[in-house]
Amino acid sequence: MNQLQSKSPGKKTTSKPVVKIEIPYKPRPYQLEVHNSLKRFSVLVCHRRFGKSVLAINELIKTAADKPRSLCAFIAPTYRQGKSIAWEYLKLYTAPLMKYGGGRNETELRIDLFNNSRIQIFGADNPDSIRGMGFDKVVMDEYAIMSPRVWTEIVRPAVSDKLGSVLFIGTPMGHNQFWEVFDFAQRGHKDWYGKLYRASETKVIPDDELEQAKAIMSPEQYEQEFECSFTAAVSGSYYGRLITKADKEKRIGEVPVDEAVGVETWWDLGIGDSTAIWFAQRVGQEVHLIDYYETSGESLAHYADVLSDKDYAYSRHIAPHDIMARELGTGKSRLEVSQELGIDFEVAPKLEVDHGIESVRNTLPSCYFDRVKCKTGLDALRQYRKQWDDKNQVFKNKPLHDWCSHASDAFRYGCVHDPIDTSDWDKPINIDTKYVVWKKIENQIKKYYQ
């Protein structure tokens, strides 16, 4: 049982008595190692079933109990995941504290403690619900599948005035934003701590169980989930291998703007979601992706200003087919509103998503990406993947809708509007003449017996 110390409520005295509160948490040796090693910014790369969520919840409780009027947050990739993964743990481990005061709010997934501290669960799928708050401690659970903007634009500013701490926990998913913060933590920065825990080393999971898992999982899945490999391919990724190939072929780097070529923009227009814009130039048979922009909660006028500020020589703007739908409030379509703002869109054809994905796959071998300006978009393309069917333990034949969707949809619209022709007209056509001969004989036999 873990112990927390609290000043007992009651009359003020010269020497205030201390109450020891036992909570039903006994950390494993590796969990205890983590608790004793954390710094202001800590990154834990842990195999499945390590117990990282339980560890993280108890870190939040300790901070909230020790520091009156503190505000702590557990941020999951989605609000629904936060409720299913962390909420029951939070209620369980705070139960002994409830007799000293405070309360629970099931609707807001919030625990208020006796000392006016608060612990709340949020979802990274609704980052605006976190914006503007100030935190003493934040846990970012499975950061590998969150939008990088949640950390850089929301959480990092939110811990600045209180000098709050942040704990990143999760399992790898390729060389993405989670790898970047882990790599940064490994470089010896004084306020950062990073540690990786493999299943083969911790022995939390019996060897026999690991062997059984290895027998039914692909090598990439096993390496990623249990051995915490950042180099294993992202399971179910549509474009991951093609992006990796582009990197190996030096097609991801510095891509200068060709002043002799117009810039076209590829859009995914969000209403409640993010709006994503790729900036592309077609140079001969190559497609140069020179820039990328994404944000949420803004009107079309904001994006018109973005185009103006970037000051490219635009040749055309490509939007999805639903831009023609009329809004109930104004009676106007966003196509008409855009025209009033000086953006004359061409509308991408309405195709099945599968056809669009194939068009992207055909286009990517001809693409060059600016590593810095297109970083967020590139990360999204890498991680754009199929939905996983937990019941049948297979991937569904449709994309998972998450933060990667906006950049990937915008890229798809650009590709289907003006697809790359992958036909090789100089390649000779091989005809099986044996089939022609036998077909002729077959026809002669039929004619004879008629």
C-alpha positions as CSV (number, residue, x, y, z in Angstrom):
1,M,0.0,0.0,0.0
2,N,1.3,3.4,-0.8
3,Q,1.1,6.2,1.7
4,L,0.2,9.9,1.3
5,Q,0.6,12.5,4.0
6,S,-2.0,15.1,4.6
7,K,-2.5,17.9,7.1
8,S,-5.7,17.0,9.0
9,P,-8.6,19.4,8.8
10,G,-9.6,21.1,12.1
11,K,-8.5,23.8,14.4
12,K,-5.2,25.6,13.7
13,T,-2.4,24.6,16.1
14,T,1.2,25.4,16.3
15,S,2.3,22.0,15.2
16,K,-0.2,20.6,12.7
17,P,-0.7,16.8,12.9
18,V,-0.1,14.8,9.8
19,V,-2.5,12.1,8.7
20,K,-1.2,9.1,6.8
21,I,-3.5,7.9,4.1
22,E,-3.0,4.5,2.5
23,I,-4.1,4.0,-1.1
24,P,-4.4,0.5,-2.7
25,Y,-1.3,0.9,-4.9
26,K,1.9,-1.1,-4.4
27,P,4.3,-0.3,-7.2
28,R,6.3,-3.0,-8.9
29,P,10.1,-2.6,-8.8
30,Y,10.3,-0.9,-12.2
31,Q,7.4,1.4,-11.4
32,L,9.1,2.3,-8.1
33,E,12.3,3.1,-10.2
34,V,10.2,5.4,-12.3
35,H,8.6,7.2,-9.3
36,N,12.1,7.9,-7.9
37,S,13.6,9.0,-11.1
38,L,11.1,11.5,-12.6
39,K,12.1,15.0,-13.5
40,R,10.0,18.0,-14.6
41,F,9.6,16.5,-18.1
42,S,9.7,12.7,-18.3
43,V,9.2,10.3,-21.2
44,L,8.5,6.6,-20.5
45,V,8.5,4.2,-23.4
46,C,6.9,1.1,-22.0
47,H,5.7,-2.3,-23.4
48,R,2.1,-3.3,-23.2
49,R,0.9,-4.3,-19.7
50,F,3.8,-2.5,-18.0
51,G,1.4,-0.7,-15.7
52,K,2.1,2.8,-17.0
53,S,-1.4,4.1,-16.7
54,V,-1.7,3.0,-13.1
55,L,1.8,4.5,-12.4
56,A,0.7,7.8,-14.0
57,I,-2.6,8.1,-12.2
58,N,-0.8,7.7,-8.9
59,E,1.7,10.3,-9.8
60,L,-1.2,12.7,-10.4
61,I,-2.8,11.8,-7.1
62,K,0.5,12.4,-5.2
63,T,0.9,15.8,-6.7
64,A,-2.8,16.8,-6.0
65,A,-2.7,15.5,-2.4
66,D,0.7,17.1,-1.6
67,K,-0.1,20.5,-3.1
68,P,-3.3,22.3,-2.2
69,R,-5.4,23.9,-5.0
70,S,-3.3,22.2,-7.6
71,L,-4.8,21.3,-11.0
72,C,-3.7,18.0,-12.6
73,A,-4.7,16.5,-16.0
74,F,-4.7,13.0,-17.6
75,I,-4.9,13.5,-21.4
76,A,-5.8,10.4,-23.4
77,P,-5.8,10.3,-27.3
78,T,-9.6,10.5,-27.1
79,Y,-12.1,11.4,-24.3
80,R,-13.7,8.0,-24.7
81,Q,-10.4,6.3,-24.2
82,G,-9.7,8.4,-21.2
83,K,-12.9,7.3,-19.7
84,S,-12.4,3.6,-20.4
85,I,-8.7,3.5,-19.4
86,A,-8.1,6.0,-16.7
87,W,-11.4,7.0,-15.0
88,E,-11.9,3.7,-13.1
89,Y,-8.3,3.7,-11.9
90,L,-8.7,7.3,-10.7
91,K,-11.8,6.5,-8.7
92,L,-10.2,3.4,-7.2
93,Y,-7.0,5.0,-6.0
94,T,-8.6,8.2,-4.7
95,A,-11.3,6.4,-2.8
96,P,-9.4,6.5,0.6
97,L,-9.1,10.2,0.2
98,M,-12.8,10.9,-0.2
99,K,-13.6,10.5,3.5
100,Y,-11.6,13.7,4.1
101,G,-13.7,15.7,1.8
102,G,-14.0,16.5,-1.9
103,G,-16.1,14.7,-4.5
104,R,-16.5,13.1,-7.9
105,N,-18.0,14.4,-11.1
106,E,-18.9,11.5,-13.4
107,T,-20.0,13.8,-16.2
108,E,-16.8,15.8,-16.3
109,L,-14.5,12.8,-15.3
110,R,-13.2,15.0,-12.4
111,I,-12.0,14.3,-8.9
112,D,-12.0,17.1,-6.3
113,L,-9.9,16.5,-3.2
114,F,-10.2,17.7,0.4
115,N,-7.5,20.4,-0.2
116,N,-9.3,21.9,-3.2
117,S,-7.0,20.2,-5.7
118,R,-8.5,18.8,-8.8
119,I,-7.6,15.9,-11.2
120,Q,-9.5,15.7,-14.5
121,I,-9.4,13.5,-17.6
122,F,-9.4,15.1,-21.0
123,G,-9.2,13.9,-24.6
124,A,-6.7,15.1,-27.2
125,D,-9.4,14.8,-29.8
126,N,-10.9,18.0,-28.3
127,P,-7.8,20.1,-27.6
128,D,-9.8,23.3,-27.2
129,S,-11.3,21.9,-23.9
130,I,-7.7,22.2,-22.5
131,R,-6.7,25.4,-24.0
132,G,-6.1,28.3,-21.6
133,M,-5.9,26.2,-18.5
134,G,-2.9,26.2,-16.1
135,F,-1.6,22.8,-14.8
136,D,0.6,21.6,-12.0
137,K,1.0,18.2,-13.5
138,V,0.0,16.6,-16.8
139,V,0.1,13.1,-18.1
140,M,0.0,12.6,-21.8
141,D,-1.0,9.0,-22.4
142,E,-0.1,7.4,-25.8
143,Y,1.3,10.6,-27.1
144,A,2.4,8.7,-30.2
145,I,-1.2,8.8,-31.5
146,M,-2.0,12.4,-30.6
147,S,-1.6,15.4,-32.7
148,P,1.9,17.0,-32.0
149,R,0.1,20.3,-31.6
150,V,-1.5,19.2,-28.3
151,W,2.0,19.3,-26.7
152,T,3.6,22.3,-28.4
153,E,0.6,24.6,-28.6
154,I,-1.5,23.7,-25.6
155,V,0.2,21.6,-22.8
156,R,3.6,23.3,-22.9
157,P,2.2,26.8,-22.4
158,A,-0.3,25.5,-19.8
159,V,2.5,24.4,-17.4
160,S,4.7,27.5,-17.8
161,D,3.3,29.9,-15.2
162,K,3.1,27.2,-12.5
163,L,6.3,25.5,-13.6
164,G,4.3,22.3,-13.8
165,S,5.6,18.9,-14.8
166,V,4.7,16.7,-17.7
167,L,4.8,12.9,-18.0
168,F,4.7,11.3,-21.5
169,I,3.8,7.6,-21.5
170,G,3.2,5.2,-24.3
171,T,4.3,2.6,-26.8
172,P,6.2,3.5,-30.0
173,M,4.5,4.1,-33.4
174,G,7.4,4.8,-35.7
175,H,9.7,7.8,-35.8
176,N,7.0,10.4,-34.9
177,Q,6.5,13.0,-32.2
178,F,6.8,10.5,-29.3
179,W,10.2,9.4,-30.6
180,E,11.2,13.1,-30.8
181,V,10.5,13.9,-27.2
182,F,12.1,10.6,-26.1
183,D,15.2,11.4,-28.2
184,F,15.3,14.9,-26.7
185,A,15.0,13.5,-23.1
186,Q,17.9,11.1,-23.9
187,R,20.3,13.9,-24.7
188,G,21.0,14.8,-21.1
189,H,18.9,18.0,-20.7
190,K,18.8,18.7,-17.0
191,D,15.0,19.0,-16.7
192,W,14.3,15.9,-18.8
193,Y,14.3,12.1,-18.1
194,G,13.7,9.3,-20.6
195,K,13.6,5.6,-20.1
196,L,12.6,2.6,-22.3
197,Y,11.3,-0.7,-20.8
198,R,11.1,-3.8,-23.0
199,A,9.0,-6.8,-22.1
200,S,12.0,-9.1,-22.5
201,E,13.8,-7.1,-19.8
202,T,11.2,-6.3,-17.2
203,K,9.8,-9.9,-16.9
204,V,6.4,-8.4,-16.0
205,I,4.9,-10.7,-18.6
206,P,5.9,-14.4,-18.4
207,D,8.1,-15.7,-21.1
208,D,5.5,-18.3,-22.2
209,E,2.9,-15.6,-22.7
210,L,5.4,-13.6,-24.8
211,E,6.1,-16.6,-26.9
212,Q,2.4,-17.1,-27.5
213,A,2.0,-13.5,-28.5
214,K,4.9,-13.7,-30.8
215,A,3.4,-16.7,-32.5
216,I,0.2,-14.9,-33.6
217,M,1.5,-11.4,-34.1
218,S,3.5,-10.1,-37.1
219,P,7.2,-9.4,-36.3
220,E,6.5,-5.7,-36.7
221,Q,3.6,-5.8,-34.3
222,Y,5.5,-7.7,-31.7
223,E,8.6,-5.5,-31.9
224,Q,6.5,-2.4,-31.6
225,E,4.1,-3.5,-28.8
226,F,6.4,-5.6,-26.6
227,E,10.0,-4.6,-27.4
228,C,9.2,-0.9,-27.9
229,S,10.8,-0.6,-31.3
230,F,10.6,2.8,-32.9
231,T,11.9,1.4,-36.3
232,A,9.1,-1.2,-36.7
233,A,6.6,-0.3,-39.4
234,V,3.4,1.2,-38.1
235,S,0.8,-1.5,-38.2
236,G,-2.0,-0.9,-40.8
237,S,-0.3,2.2,-42.2
238,Y,-1.4,3.1,-45.7
239,Y,1.7,5.1,-46.7
240,G,4.3,4.4,-44.1
241,R,6.6,2.3,-46.3
242,L,6.4,4.8,-49.1
243,I,7.3,7.7,-46.8
244,T,10.2,5.7,-45.5
245,K,11.3,5.0,-49.0
246,A,11.1,8.7,-49.9
247,D,13.4,9.4,-46.9
248,K,15.9,6.8,-47.9
249,E,15.9,8.2,-51.5
250,K,16.7,11.7,-50.1
251,R,13.3,13.0,-51.3
252,I,12.7,14.5,-47.8
253,G,14.9,17.5,-47.1
254,E,15.1,21.1,-48.1
255,V,12.8,21.8,-51.0
256,P,13.2,25.3,-52.4
257,V,10.3,27.2,-54.1
258,D,10.7,27.2,-57.8
259,E,9.8,30.8,-58.7
260,A,9.0,29.8,-62.3
261,V,6.3,27.4,-61.3
262,G,2.9,28.2,-59.8
263,V,1.9,26.9,-56.3
264,E,-1.3,24.9,-56.0
265,T,-3.0,24.3,-52.6
266,W,-4.8,21.0,-51.6
267,W,-7.4,21.5,-48.9
268,D,-9.4,19.5,-46.4
269,L,-12.0,21.9,-45.0
270,G,-13.1,21.2,-41.5
271,I,-16.3,22.5,-39.9
272,G,-15.8,21.4,-36.3
273,D,-12.5,19.7,-37.1
274,S,-9.1,21.0,-38.3
275,T,-8.6,22.5,-41.8
276,A,-5.4,21.3,-43.5
277,I,-3.6,22.8,-46.5
278,W,-0.8,21.4,-48.6
279,F,1.3,23.7,-50.8
280,A,2.5,21.9,-53.9
281,Q,4.4,22.6,-57.1
282,R,4.4,20.3,-60.1
283,V,7.9,20.5,-61.6
284,G,8.1,18.2,-64.7
285,Q,7.1,14.7,-63.5
286,E,7.8,15.6,-59.9
287,V,5.5,17.0,-57.2
288,H,7.3,19.3,-54.7
289,L,5.5,19.7,-51.4
290,I,7.0,23.0,-50.2
291,D,4.7,23.9,-47.2
292,Y,1.9,22.7,-45.0
293,Y,-0.6,24.5,-42.7
294,E,-3.2,23.2,-40.3
295,T,-5.3,24.7,-37.5
296,S,-8.8,24.5,-36.1
297,G,-11.6,26.8,-34.9
298,E,-11.0,29.4,-37.6
299,S,-13.2,30.9,-40.4
300,L,-12.4,30.8,-44.1
301,A,-11.3,34.4,-43.7
302,H,-8.4,33.3,-41.5
303,Y,-7.2,30.9,-44.2
304,A,-7.4,33.6,-46.9
305,D,-5.1,35.6,-44.7
306,V,-2.7,32.6,-44.4
307,L,-2.5,32.4,-48.2
308,S,-1.8,36.1,-48.5
309,D,0.9,36.0,-45.8
310,K,2.7,33.2,-47.4
311,D,2.8,35.2,-50.6
312,Y,3.3,32.3,-53.0
313,A,2.3,32.7,-56.7
314,Y,-0.8,30.6,-56.7
315,S,-1.9,28.7,-59.8
316,R,-5.0,27.0,-58.4
317,H,-6.7,25.8,-55.2
318,I,-8.3,22.3,-54.9
319,A,-11.1,21.6,-52.4
320,P,-13.2,18.5,-51.5
321,H,-16.6,18.0,-53.2
322,D,-18.5,18.9,-50.0
323,I,-17.4,22.5,-50.3
324,M,-20.5,22.9,-52.5
325,A,-22.9,22.0,-49.7
326,R,-25.0,25.0,-48.5
327,E,-24.9,25.9,-44.8
328,L,-28.3,26.2,-43.0
329,G,-27.4,29.4,-41.2
330,T,-26.3,31.5,-44.2
331,G,-27.8,29.7,-47.1
332,K,-24.5,29.9,-48.9
333,S,-22.0,27.2,-49.7
334,R,-18.4,27.5,-48.6
335,L,-17.5,27.6,-52.2
336,E,-19.4,30.9,-52.6
337,V,-17.9,32.3,-49.4
338,S,-14.4,31.4,-50.6
339,Q,-15.1,33.2,-53.9
340,E,-16.1,36.3,-52.0
341,L,-12.8,36.1,-50.2
342,G,-10.8,35.8,-53.4
343,I,-10.2,32.1,-53.3
344,D,-11.4,30.4,-56.5
345,F,-11.5,26.7,-55.8
346,E,-11.5,23.8,-58.2
347,V,-13.5,20.9,-56.8
348,A,-11.9,17.5,-56.6
349,P,-13.9,14.6,-58.0
350,K,-16.0,12.6,-55.6
351,L,-14.3,9.1,-55.5
352,E,-14.4,6.2,-53.2
353,V,-11.7,6.6,-50.4
354,D,-10.0,3.3,-51.6
355,H,-9.5,4.8,-55.1
356,G,-8.1,8.0,-53.6
357,I,-5.7,6.1,-51.4
358,E,-4.5,4.2,-54.5
359,S,-4.0,7.5,-56.3
360,V,-1.9,8.8,-53.4
361,R,0.2,5.6,-53.5
362,N,0.8,6.2,-57.2
363,T,1.8,9.8,-56.6
364,L,4.1,9.5,-53.6
365,P,7.1,8.0,-55.5
366,S,7.2,11.3,-57.5
367,C,7.0,13.5,-54.4
368,Y,9.6,15.6,-52.7
369,F,8.8,17.0,-49.2
370,D,10.3,19.9,-47.3
371,R,11.3,18.2,-44.0
372,V,10.8,21.3,-41.8
373,K,7.8,23.1,-43.4
374,C,5.9,19.9,-44.0
375,K,6.8,18.1,-40.8
376,T,3.3,17.9,-39.3
377,G,1.8,16.8,-42.6
378,L,4.5,14.1,-43.1
379,D,3.9,12.7,-39.6
380,A,0.2,12.4,-40.4
381,L,0.9,10.6,-43.7
382,R,3.2,8.2,-42.0
383,Q,0.6,7.3,-39.3
384,Y,-2.5,7.3,-41.4
385,R,-3.8,3.8,-40.9
386,K,-6.7,1.4,-41.0
387,Q,-9.1,0.9,-38.2
388,W,-8.5,-2.1,-36.0
389,D,-11.3,-4.5,-35.3
390,D,-10.8,-5.6,-31.7
391,K,-13.6,-8.3,-31.9
392,N,-12.1,-10.1,-34.9
393,Q,-8.5,-9.1,-34.4
394,V,-8.1,-7.8,-37.9
395,F,-7.8,-4.5,-39.7
396,K,-11.0,-3.0,-41.2
397,N,-10.9,-1.9,-44.8
398,K,-11.4,1.7,-43.9
399,P,-9.2,4.5,-42.4
400,L,-9.1,5.4,-38.7
401,H,-10.4,8.9,-38.2
402,D,-8.0,10.7,-35.9
403,W,-5.6,13.7,-36.1
404,C,-3.9,12.2,-39.2
405,S,-7.0,12.3,-41.2
406,H,-7.0,16.0,-42.1
407,A,-3.6,16.1,-43.7
408,S,-4.1,12.7,-45.4
409,D,-7.5,13.7,-46.8
410,A,-6.2,17.0,-48.2
411,F,-3.3,15.2,-49.8
412,R,-5.7,12.7,-51.3
413,Y,-7.9,15.4,-52.9
414,G,-4.8,16.9,-54.6
415,C,-3.9,13.5,-56.0
416,V,-7.3,12.6,-57.3
417,H,-7.8,16.0,-58.9
418,D,-4.8,15.6,-61.1
419,P,-3.5,12.0,-60.8
420,I,0.0,11.0,-61.8
421,D,0.0,8.8,-64.9
422,T,1.9,5.7,-63.9
423,S,1.6,4.0,-67.3
424,D,4.8,3.2,-69.1
425,W,4.0,3.6,-72.8
426,D,7.5,2.7,-73.9
427,K,7.3,-0.7,-72.2
428,P,6.6,-3.5,-74.7
429,I,3.3,-5.4,-74.4
430,N,3.8,-9.1,-74.0
431,I,1.2,-11.2,-75.7
432,D,0.9,-14.9,-75.0
433,T,0.8,-16.2,-78.6
434,K,0.2,-19.8,-77.4
435,Y,-3.2,-18.6,-76.2
436,V,-4.0,-17.0,-79.6
437,V,-3.0,-20.2,-81.4
438,W,-5.1,-22.5,-79.2
439,K,-8.0,-20.1,-79.3
440,K,-7.9,-20.3,-83.1
441,I,-7.9,-24.2,-83.1
442,E,-10.7,-24.2,-80.5
443,N,-12.9,-22.0,-82.8
444,Q,-12.1,-24.3,-85.8
445,I,-13.2,-27.4,-83.8
446,K,-16.4,-25.8,-82.8
447,K,-17.1,-24.8,-86.4
448,Y,-16.4,-28.4,-87.6
449,Y,-19.0,-29.9,-85.2
450,Q,-21.7,-27.4,-85.9
